[in-house]
């Protein structure tokens, strides 16, 4: 069976040339030539069946044969806001796996106990793009750079909002039970803290701005595991 080749082209319908990185992959790695078939994804819900019209060392041009609108595999909108881990390999792993499962947006949080205060969003976005192509997702998750915690929670957001934490003195409900009881089309925002957790003041600030205090279960999870659990729970509660 002939291999299906997918390329990420954000403005596929209004362009006729592959982005530079995708063109390099097509020519140098896959050795594609004019006349070869390929599929484009715009990350906004449409695939395109296309044909290469020119493949050179610097440029790859294509012609679209047909548009293939995709159906989203879950309802509503899933937004994960998470403090990046000290070892970025763990955050890269999280974003790759969460993209394969399916979610809409990730925001990196700068918290009081954050051990990492910088992050290369361009590198993380490339990992998200690769996972989007590999998993054949019609929608590419949006990635937002480091945002101060207070600014994030004070910004109005639609839907239900949750903050995951480990403080025993603050009452919590189970996130998955709460999500299952919600209408599946509702928007969901889930906050996950750094390796030292959110500060107690941050938890209280979030709750004062409408975030619900939740738990992901009885186990104490690493940051990236908690983030993946939150996305998985939201995905299971919203899948078609």
ChimeraX attribute file (.defattr): number of C-alpha atoms within 10 A of each C-alpha:
attribute: neighborCount
match mode: 1-to-1
recipient: residues
	/A:1	3
	/A:2	4
	/A:3	7
	/A:4	8
	/A:5	15
	/A:6	21
	/A:7	25
	/A:8	21
	/A:9	20
	/A:10	16
	/A:11	16
	/A:12	24
	/A:13	17
	/A:14	7
	/A:15	14
	/A:16	17
	/A:17	20
	/A:18	23
	/A:19	18
	/A:20	12
	/A:21	10
	/A:22	17
	/A:23	22
	/A:24	19
	/A:25	13
	/A:26	23
	/A:27	17
	/A:28	12
	/A:29	9
	/A:30	11
	/A:31	11
	/A:32	20
	/A:33	16
	/A:34	14
	/A:35	14
	/A:36	15
	/A:37	20
	/A:38	20
	/A:39	19
	/A:40	26
	/A:41	29
	/A:42	18
	/A:43	22
	/A:44	16
	/A:45	15
	/A:46	18
	/A:47	26
	/A:48	22
	/A:49	17
	/A:50	21
	/A:51	19
	/A:52	21
	/A:53	16
	/A:54	16
	/A:55	22
	/A:56	15
	/A:57	10
	/A:58	9
	/A:59	15
	/A:60	23
	/A:61	18
	/A:62	23
	/A:63	20
	/A:64	18
	/A:65	12
	/A:66	11
	/A:67	16
	/A:68	15
	/A:69	13
	/A:70	14
	/A:71	12
	/A:72	15
	/A:73	15
	/A:74	19
	/A:75	17
	/A:76	18
	/A:77	19
	/A:78	24
	/A:79	22
	/A:80	24
	/A:81	25
	/A:82	25
	/A:83	30
	/A:84	29
	/A:85	21
	/A:86	16
	/A:87	10
	/A:88	14
	/A:89	10
	/A:90	16
	/A:91	22
	/A:92	20
	/A:93	17
	/A:94	22
	/A:95	23
	/A:96	24
	/A:97	18
	/A:98	26
	/A:99	28
	/A:100	18
	/A:101	18
	/A:102	25
	/A:103	25
	/A:104	19
	/A:105	17
	/A:106	21
	/A:107	19
	/A:108	26
	/A:109	27
	/A:110	24
	/A:111	24
	/A:112	17
	/A:113	15
	/A:114	19
	/A:115	16
	/A:116	16
	/A:117	16
	/A:118	13
	/A:119	16
	/A:120	10
	/A:121	14
	/A:122	11
	/A:123	11
	/A:124	20
	/A:125	19
	/A:126	13
	/A:127	16
	/A:128	25
	/A:129	20
	/A:130	19
	/A:131	20
	/A:132	27
	/A:133	21
	/A:134	15
	/A:135	15
	/A:136	15
	/A:137	26
	/A:138	22
	/A:139	23
	/A:140	26
	/A:141	23
	/A:142	14
	/A:143	20
	/A:144	14
	/A:145	16
	/A:146	21
	/A:147	17
	/A:148	14
	/A:149	22
	/A:150	15
	/A:151	10
	/A:152	18
	/A:153	21
	/A:154	13
	/A:155	8
	/A:156	9
	/A:157	13
	/A:158	10
	/A:159	13
	/A:160	15
	/A:161	21
	/A:162	22
	/A:163	25
	/A:164	25
	/A:165	23
	/A:166	20
	/A:167	15
	/A:168	7
	/A:169	7
	/A:170	12
	/A:171	10
	/A:172	17
	/A:173	14
	/A:174	14
	/A:175	22
	/A:176	19
	/A:177	12
	/A:178	13
	/A:179	19
	/A:180	14
	/A:181	9
	/A:182	14
	/A:183	12
	/A:184	20
	/A:185	14
	/A:186	15
	/A:187	19
	/A:188	22
	/A:189	22
	/A:190	23
	/A:191	30
	/A:192	25
	/A:193	32
	/A:194	24
	/A:195	17
	/A:196	14
	/A:197	21
	/A:198	24
	/A:199	16
	/A:200	14
	/A:201	10
	/A:202	18
	/A:203	21
	/A:204	15
	/A:205	16
	/A:206	22
	/A:207	16
	/A:208	12
	/A:209	13
	/A:210	16
	/A:211	20
	/A:212	20
	/A:213	23
	/A:214	22
	/A:215	21
	/A:216	21
	/A:217	13
	/A:218	8
	/A:219	9
	/A:220	12
	/A:221	14
	/A:222	15
	/A:223	22
	/A:224	24
	/A:225	16
	/A:226	23
	/A:227	25
	/A:228	21
	/A:229	19
	/A:230	25
	/A:231	26
	/A:232	18
	/A:233	16
	/A:234	30
	/A:235	23
	/A:236	15
	/A:237	21
	/A:238	22
	/A:239	14
	/A:240	11
